[in-house]
Amino acid sequence: MNRLLVAIDFSDISSKVLTTSLNLARALAGELYLIHVAEPDPIFVGHEVDPQVDREALAQRLRVEHSRLQEMAAQVESAGVKVTPLLVQGPTVEKILDEAQQLEASLIVMGTHGHGALYQTLVGSVSSGVLRKTSCPVVMVPASGQADT
């Protein structure tokens, strides 16, 4: 069975990424693995904050992200496609690449936010990082227009 790893960041483009992934899963008789990478919150770095407050804030954020991911997985299931939600924490590009390798993904599907060349040069992006480092085919879903591969 084809395994499609779908990177979800809960931005405005996420619903488009999910729709594209559903269509691909149906066409390829595949199953979806929805991955959301939660990054550690650097808000408290360098400040004296009660560690319990920090843990509680992070735990609350992770609960919200988990709930949103479960809602998206329920949409996929109701459309008749097998789905597994994955909430992981760490550096986004590396976590997506690690999961793709572990799952032996046939395809990675992710959105691109369409930042300009200067932004890409100075900051980079998750999508360009994944594209540079993976041997797995990637479908990029642009913020507007048709999906690029």
N, CA, C and O of each residue as an XYZ file, in Angstrom:
596
protein
N       0.840     -1.183      0.000
C       0.000      0.000      0.000
C       0.884      1.244      0.000
O       1.931      1.270      0.646
N       0.457      2.265     -0.723
C       1.181      3.526     -0.761
C       0.952      4.304      0.528
O      -0.178      4.461      0.990
N       2.045      4.783      1.092
C       1.980      5.583      2.313
C       2.322      7.019      1.969
O       3.411      7.309      1.473
N       1.386      7.916      2.235
C       1.588      9.330      1.980
C       1.771     10.049      3.307
O       0.886     10.024      4.162
N       2.919     10.687      3.476
C       3.187     11.475      4.674
C       2.764     12.906      4.376
O       3.277     13.535      3.450
N       1.831     13.412      5.160
C       1.238     14.725      4.911
C       1.622     15.664      6.044
O       1.202     15.474      7.186
N       2.421     16.682      5.726
C       2.875     17.645      6.729
C       1.804     18.716      6.929
O       1.409     19.402      5.986
N       1.349     18.844      8.161
C       0.289     19.788      8.520
C       0.853     20.789      9.519
O       1.418     20.402     10.542
N       0.696     22.095      9.214
C       1.180     23.108     10.159
C       0.058     23.972     10.734
O       0.319     24.919     11.477
N      -1.181     23.648     10.394
C      -2.373     24.361     10.852
C      -2.465     25.785     10.326
O      -3.218     26.592     10.872
N      -1.721     26.109      9.287
C      -1.846     27.420      8.654
C      -3.058     27.391      7.722
O      -3.744     26.375      7.616
N      -3.312     28.510      7.054
C      -4.458     28.610      6.148
C      -4.409     27.587      5.024
O      -5.455     27.172      4.524
N      -3.226     27.176      4.623
C      -3.091     26.246      3.499
C      -3.344     24.786      3.903
O      -3.468     23.924      3.033
N      -3.421     24.503      5.186
C      -3.549     23.117      5.647
C      -4.770     22.399      5.086
O      -4.691     21.212      4.772
N      -5.895     23.093      4.953
C      -7.085     22.425      4.410
C      -6.878     22.057      2.946
O      -7.365     21.022      2.489
N      -6.162     22.895      2.214
C      -5.856     22.593      0.811
C      -4.892     21.406      0.713
O      -5.039     20.552     -0.162
N      -3.924     21.359      1.600
C      -2.984     20.233      1.650
C      -3.748     18.944      1.950
O      -3.486     17.906      1.342
N      -4.688     19.013      2.883
C      -5.470     17.834      3.246
C      -6.330     17.360      2.072
O      -6.396     16.161      1.799
N      -6.985     18.285      1.381
C      -7.814     17.924      0.222
C      -6.975     17.294     -0.881
O      -7.367     16.280     -1.457
N      -5.829     17.885     -1.174
C      -4.929     17.335     -2.194
C      -4.482     15.933     -1.802
O      -4.441     15.029     -2.637
N      -4.150     15.760     -0.535
C      -3.699     14.455     -0.040
C      -4.794     13.399     -0.136
O      -4.529     12.256     -0.507
N      -6.013     13.780      0.197
C      -7.140     12.855      0.080
C      -7.313     12.390     -1.358
O      -7.494     11.200     -1.617
N      -7.256     13.329     -2.286
C      -7.392     12.987     -3.706
C      -6.275     12.053     -4.159
O      -6.520     11.099     -4.898
N      -5.057     12.328     -3.719
C      -3.924     11.466     -4.072
C      -4.078     10.076     -3.453
O      -3.810      9.071     -4.111
N      -4.503     10.017     -2.207
C      -4.674      8.724     -1.531
C      -5.716      7.874     -2.247
O      -5.540      6.665     -2.403
N      -6.791      8.504     -2.675
C      -7.821      7.765     -3.417
C      -7.274      7.262     -4.745
O      -7.498      6.109     -5.115
N      -6.564      8.116     -5.456
C      -6.030      7.750     -6.778
C      -4.960      6.667     -6.682
O      -4.839      5.828     -7.574
N      -4.185      6.688     -5.599
C      -3.072      5.749     -5.441
C      -3.401      4.572     -4.524
O      -2.529      3.761     -4.212
N      -4.657      4.481     -4.094
C      -5.054      3.456     -3.118
C      -4.106      3.495     -1.921
O      -3.585      2.469     -1.484
N      -3.902      4.691     -1.411
C      -2.940      4.877     -0.335
C      -3.577      5.184      0.996
O      -4.788      5.372      1.111
N      -2.720      5.231      1.999
C      -3.133      5.635      3.333
C      -2.350      6.883      3.718
O      -1.214      7.078      3.286
N      -2.976      7.725      4.539
C      -2.358      8.981      4.931
C      -1.787      8.904      6.341
O      -2.374      8.306      7.243
N      -0.637      9.522      6.497
C      -0.027      9.741      7.803
C       0.077     11.248      7.955
O       0.925     11.884      7.328
N      -0.784     11.819      8.787
C      -0.767     13.261      9.016
C       0.258     13.560     10.091
O       0.141     13.082     11.219
N       1.265     14.350      9.743
C       2.295     14.689     10.723
C       2.246     16.182     11.027
O       2.212     17.022     10.127
N       2.244     16.480     12.302
C       2.409     17.859     12.753
C       3.621     17.869     13.669
O       3.697     17.100     14.627
N       4.562     18.744     13.367
C       5.773     18.844     14.181
C       5.627     20.043     15.112
O       5.570     21.190     14.668
N       5.568     19.761     16.393
C       5.494     20.807     17.405
C       6.916     21.139     17.828
O       7.662     20.273     18.285
N       7.273     22.387     17.671
C       8.617     22.801     18.064
C       8.611     23.251     19.520
O       7.611     23.783     20.002
N       9.720     23.041     20.219
C       9.801     23.538     21.593
C       9.597     25.049     21.607
O      10.059     25.752     20.708
N       8.913     25.539     22.617
C       8.594     26.960     22.711
C       9.766     27.719     23.324
O      10.069     27.530     24.502
N      10.434     28.581     22.542
C      11.595     29.318     23.064
C      11.213     30.571     23.843
O      12.091     31.348     24.219
N       9.919     30.784     24.093
C       9.470     32.020     24.715
C      10.098     32.255     26.091
O      10.307     33.398     26.496
N      10.395     31.177     26.799
C      10.907     31.333     28.155
C      12.429     31.286     28.238
O      12.986     31.455     29.322
N      13.100     31.064     27.141
C      14.552     30.959     27.161
C      15.148     32.303     27.578
O      14.810     33.346     27.019
N      16.027     32.262     28.553
C      16.687     33.479     29.011
C      15.902     34.244     30.058
O      16.347     35.298     30.512
N      14.748     33.736     30.451
C      13.931     34.396     31.469
C      13.783     33.462     32.657
O      13.735     32.240     32.517
N      13.711     34.073     33.825
C      13.475     33.257     35.007
C      11.978     33.039     35.141
O      11.226     33.945     35.501
N      11.572     31.833     34.847
C      10.165     31.462     34.921
C      10.083     30.149     35.675
O      10.946     29.282     35.538
N       9.065     30.018     36.447
C       8.832     28.769     37.161
C       8.746     27.634     36.144
O       7.924     27.698     35.229
N       9.578     26.590     36.282
C       9.546     25.478     35.324
C       8.160     24.860     35.180
O       7.811     24.364     34.108
N       7.374     24.885     36.242
C       6.023     24.325     36.178
C       5.155     25.137     35.218
O       4.360     24.565     34.471
N       5.300     26.465     35.230
C       4.542     27.326     34.319
C       4.915     27.002     32.881
O       4.047     26.894     32.015
N       6.212     26.848     32.633
C       6.699     26.509     31.292
C       6.114     25.174     30.831
O       5.616     25.071     29.709
N       6.169     24.171     31.673
C       5.642     22.843     31.318
C       4.142     22.889     31.064
O       3.646     22.255     30.133
N       3.424     23.637     31.888
C       1.973     23.726     31.723
C       1.608     24.426     30.418
O       0.680     24.005     29.727
N       2.330     25.492     30.078
C       2.058     26.204     28.823
C       2.332     25.304     27.629
O       1.542     25.268     26.686
N       3.436     24.583     27.660
C       3.771     23.669     26.571
C       2.752     22.537     26.484
O       2.316     22.175     25.391
N       2.378     21.985     27.620
C       1.399     20.891     27.631
C       0.063     21.353     27.066
O      -0.579     20.618     26.316
N      -0.357     22.555     27.417
C      -1.624     23.080     26.889
C      -1.546     23.249     25.378
O      -2.477     22.880     24.662
N      -0.443     23.802     24.891
C      -0.281     23.981     23.441
C      -0.307     22.633     22.727
O      -0.933     22.498     21.676
N       0.368     21.642     23.291
C       0.389     20.314     22.674
C      -0.991     19.664     22.691
O      -1.351     18.958     21.749
N      -1.765     19.893     23.745
C      -3.136     19.355     23.788
C      -3.987     19.958     22.677
O      -4.753     19.251     22.023
N      -3.854     21.253     22.467
C      -4.616     21.927     21.405
C      -4.192     21.402     20.039
O      -5.045     21.107     19.203
N      -2.889     21.282     19.800
C      -2.402     20.781     18.514
C      -2.837     19.331     18.291
O      -3.202     18.958     17.176
N      -2.799     18.521     19.337
C      -3.240     17.128     19.239
C      -4.720     17.065     18.860
O      -5.115     16.276     18.002
N      -5.521     17.890     19.499
C      -6.957     17.923     19.215
C      -7.226     18.326     17.763
O      -8.064     17.722     17.093
N      -6.522     19.332     17.286
C      -6.702     19.778     15.894
C      -6.294     18.684     14.913
O      -6.958     18.478     13.897
N      -5.212     17.989     15.215
C      -4.751     16.903     14.349
C      -5.767     15.757     14.338
O      -6.028     15.168     13.289
N      -6.331     15.446     15.489
C      -7.353     14.401     15.571
C      -8.594     14.777     14.760
O      -9.200     13.918     14.119
N      -8.973     16.057     14.786
C     -10.116     16.517     13.991
C      -9.857     16.318     12.501
O     -10.740     15.874     11.767
N      -8.657     16.644     12.060
C      -8.312     16.456     10.646
C      -8.320     14.971     10.290
O      -8.790     14.593      9.217
N      -7.808     14.136     11.175
C      -7.801     12.693     10.928
C      -9.230     12.159     10.829
O      -9.508     11.279     10.015
N     -10.123     12.682     11.644
C     -11.527     12.257     11.593
C     -12.156     12.618     10.248
O     -12.968     11.857      9.722
N     -11.788     13.770      9.689
C     -12.285     14.164      8.360
C     -11.832     13.158      7.310
O     -12.610     12.758      6.443
N     -10.576     12.754      7.394
C     -10.028     11.798      6.431
C     -10.736     10.451      6.572
O     -11.127      9.843      5.576
N     -10.895      9.997      7.794
C     -11.581      8.717      8.031
C     -13.005      8.739      7.503
O     -13.472      7.764      6.914
N     -13.695      9.857      7.716
C     -15.079      9.948      7.245
C     -15.157      9.948      5.723
O     -16.210      9.662      5.153
N     -14.045     10.267      5.066
C     -13.981     10.222      3.601
C     -13.583      8.834      3.106
O     -13.461      8.613      1.901
N     -13.382      7.902      4.034
C     -13.098      6.522      3.657
C     -11.645      6.196      3.380
O     -11.348      5.192      2.732
N     -10.731      7.032      3.863
C      -9.298      6.797      3.653
C      -8.660      6.479      5.006
O      -8.931      7.145      6.005
N      -7.819      5.462      5.021
C      -7.114      5.090      6.255
C      -6.138      6.204      6.626
O      -5.435      6.733      5.765
N      -6.101      6.553      7.906
C      -5.271      7.670      8.347
C      -4.675      7.377      9.719
O      -5.296      6.737     10.568
N      -3.449      7.866      9.908
C      -2.776      7.800     11.200
C      -2.236      9.191     11.514
O      -1.393      9.698     10.773
N      -2.701      9.822     12.599
C      -2.155     11.127     12.974
C      -0.872     10.955     13.782
O      -0.777     10.071     14.633
N       0.110     11.809     13.507
C       1.401     11.763     14.197
C       1.733     13.156     14.722
O       1.883     14.092     13.937
N       1.847     13.300     16.018
C       2.276     14.554     16.620
C       3.654     14.302     17.201
O       3.810     13.514     18.134
N       4.656     14.974     16.645
C       6.034     14.795     17.092
C       6.606     16.153     17.457
O       6.038     17.187     17.104
N       7.718     16.153     18.156
C       8.327     17.403     18.581
C       9.793     17.405     18.209
O      10.486     16.398     18.360
N      10.268     18.554     17.714
C      11.668     18.694     17.356
C      11.835     19.583     16.149
O      10.901     20.280     15.755
N      13.025     19.567     15.552
C      13.281     20.365     14.348
C      12.404     19.848     13.195
O      12.434     18.661     12.872
N      11.641     20.728     12.594
C      10.599     20.336     11.645
C      11.116     19.532     10.462
O      10.604     18.447     10.188
N      12.113     20.036      9.761
C      12.613     19.339      8.569
C      13.104     17.944      8.934
O      12.755     16.964      8.277
N      13.906     17.861      9.977
C      14.468     16.570     10.373
C      13.385     15.578     10.780
O      13.477     14.395     10.450
N      12.372     16.039     11.484
C      11.297     15.146     11.925
C      10.481     14.634     10.739
O      10.098     13.464     10.710
N      10.215     15.496      9.772
C       9.486     15.057      8.573
C      10.309     14.019      7.822
O       9.781     12.991      7.399
N      11.597     14.285      7.656
C      12.466     13.341      6.951
C      12.579     12.016      7.705
O      12.548     10.949      7.092
N      12.711     12.078      9.028
C      12.798     10.854      9.839
C      11.540     10.006      9.698
O      11.625      8.794      9.502
N      10.377     10.638      9.796
C       9.116      9.891      9.687
C       8.947      9.306      8.293
O       8.490      8.173      8.147
N       9.311     10.066      7.268
C       9.203      9.556      5.895
C      10.054      8.307      5.725
O       9.634      7.339      5.090
N      11.244      8.335      6.293
C      12.137      7.181      6.194
C      11.600      5.997      6.999
O      11.579      4.871      6.502
N      11.173      6.239      8.219
C      10.660      5.153      9.066
C       9.419      4.495      8.467
O       9.248      3.278      8.544
N       8.556      5.320      7.869
C       7.320      4.792      7.279
C       7.536      4.193      5.896
O       6.658      3.524      5.350
N       8.724      4.445      5.334
C       8.982      4.099      3.938
C       7.903      4.731      3.063
O       7.264      4.064      2.249
N       7.721      6.040      3.256
C       6.680      6.791      2.555
C       6.900      6.760      1.048
O       8.028      6.854      0.564
N       5.804      6.627      0.323
C       5.841      6.669     -1.136
C       5.880      8.105     -1.629
O       6.357      8.386     -2.728
N       5.363      9.024     -0.788
C       5.191     10.410     -1.200
C       5.077     11.284      0.043
O       4.497     10.879      1.051
N       5.639     12.488     -0.042
C       5.455     13.500      0.994
C       4.603     14.599      0.379
O       4.873     15.048     -0.735
N       3.580     15.031      1.098
C       2.723     16.123      0.633
C       2.814     17.238      1.659
O       2.650     17.008      2.857
N       3.078     18.452      1.181
C       3.186     19.584      2.094
C       2.862     20.881      1.381
O       2.891     20.950      0.153
N       2.558     21.893      2.145
C       2.248     23.200      1.584
C       3.477     24.068      1.499
O       4.484     23.843      2.171
N       3.361     25.067      0.651
C       4.408     26.079      0.562
C       3.728     27.430      0.704
O       2.650     27.656      0.155
N       4.355     28.308      1.432
C       3.729     29.587      1.734
C       4.105     30.681      0.747
O       3.630     31.810      0.873
N       4.941     30.374     -0.222
C       5.230     31.319     -1.293
C       6.034     32.534     -0.895
O       5.817     33.617     -1.440
N       6.959     32.389      0.044
C       7.841     33.506      0.382
C       8.776     33.764     -0.794
O       9.037     32.864     -1.593
N       9.273     34.977     -0.899
C      10.146     35.347     -2.002
C      11.550     34.782     -1.879
O      11.897     34.145     -0.885
N      12.349     35.026     -2.906
C      13.706     34.492     -2.987
C      14.596     35.010     -1.849
O      15.416     34.259     -1.320
N      14.445     36.274     -1.471
C      15.260     36.829     -0.393
C      14.980     36.098      0.923
O      15.907     35.755      1.657
N      13.723     35.867      1.211
C      13.352     35.125      2.421
C      13.963     33.731      2.391
O      14.521     33.266      3.384
N      13.852     33.068      1.243
C      14.402     31.715      1.112
C      15.904     31.721      1.369
O      16.426     30.829      2.037
N      16.598     32.727      0.839
C      18.044     32.813      0.994
C      18.436     33.066      2.447
O      19.353     32.430      2.967
N      17.744     33.990      3.096
C      18.100     34.372      4.454
C      17.596     33.392      5.508
O      18.311     33.079      6.460
N      16.401     32.922      5.347
C      15.766     32.123      6.380
C      15.622     30.662      5.976
O      15.780     29.766      6.805
N      15.325     30.425      4.713
C      15.025     29.065      4.273
C      13.593     28.738      4.622
O      12.856     29.601      5.099
N      13.197     27.527      4.395
C      11.845     27.125      4.737
C      11.813     25.624      4.939
O      12.728     24.899      4.549
N      10.752     25.187      5.550
C      10.579     23.757      5.774
C      10.483     23.038      4.436
O      11.139     22.017      4.230
N       9.668     23.564      3.527
C       9.480     22.883      2.242
C      10.785     22.782      1.460
O      11.082     21.731      0.892
N      11.561     23.847      1.423
C      12.819     23.771      0.671
C      13.816     22.851      1.374
O      14.598     22.170      0.709
N      13.800     22.820      2.703
C      14.676     21.911      3.437
C      14.346     20.457      3.161
O      15.245     19.636      2.975
N      13.058     20.133      3.134
C      12.639     18.764      2.829
C      13.018     18.414      1.399
O      13.551     17.335      1.143
N      12.745     19.321      0.465
C      13.072     19.058     -0.944
C      14.559     18.798     -1.150
O      14.938     17.919     -1.923
N      15.398     19.562     -0.459
C      16.851     19.414     -0.622
C      17.378     18.102     -0.054
O      18.366     17.563     -0.554
N      16.726     17.582      0.990
C      17.321     16.476      1.731
C      16.656     15.120      1.547
O      17.160     14.127      2.073
N      15.550     15.038      0.823
C      14.861     13.756      0.706
C      15.061     13.123     -0.660
O      15.284     13.811     -1.656
N      14.977     11.808     -0.686
C      14.977     11.094     -1.966
C      13.558     10.659     -2.313
O      13.322     10.085     -3.376
N      12.623     10.931     -1.420
C      11.215     10.586     -1.612
C      10.547     11.656     -2.488
O      10.835     12.841     -2.323
N       9.668     11.265     -3.408
C       8.941     12.279     -4.185
C       8.124     13.187     -3.256
O       7.582     12.740     -2.245
N       8.050     14.467     -3.622
C       7.339     15.457     -2.812
C       6.337     16.197     -3.686
O       6.671     16.634     -4.788
N       5.118     16.336     -3.199
C       4.115     17.176     -3.848
C       4.001     18.437     -3.006
O       3.698     18.378     -1.815
N       4.250     19.583     -3.642
C       4.148     20.871     -2.970
C       2.805     21.486     -3.333
O       2.491     21.640     -4.513
N       2.023     21.833     -2.340
C       0.726     22.467     -2.553
C       0.915     23.962     -2.303
O       1.136     24.381     -1.166
N       0.827     24.771     -3.372
C       1.049     26.208     -3.204
C      -0.143     26.890     -2.542
O      -1.262     26.377     -2.558
N       0.118     28.043     -1.966
C      -0.947     28.801     -1.314
C      -2.044     29.171     -2.303
O      -3.211     29.271     -1.923
N      -1.683     29.377     -3.567
C      -2.685     29.659     -4.597
C      -2.280     28.941     -5.868
O      -1.099     28.667     -6.081
N      -3.251     28.635     -6.713
C      -2.963     27.946     -7.973
C      -2.991     26.447     -7.813
O      -3.566     25.932     -6.854
N      -2.375     25.738     -8.744
C      -2.390     24.278     -8.778
C      -1.189     23.711     -8.031
O      -0.188     24.398     -7.830
N      -1.301     22.460     -7.627
C      -0.207     21.784     -6.920
C       0.966     21.563     -7.854
O       0.792     21.190     -9.014
N       2.170     21.798     -7.334
C       3.406     21.564     -8.082
C       4.059     20.303     -7.550
O       3.882     19.950     -6.384
N       4.824     19.614     -8.412
C       5.566     18.440     -7.953
C       7.039     18.649     -8.182
O       7.844     17.774     -7.863
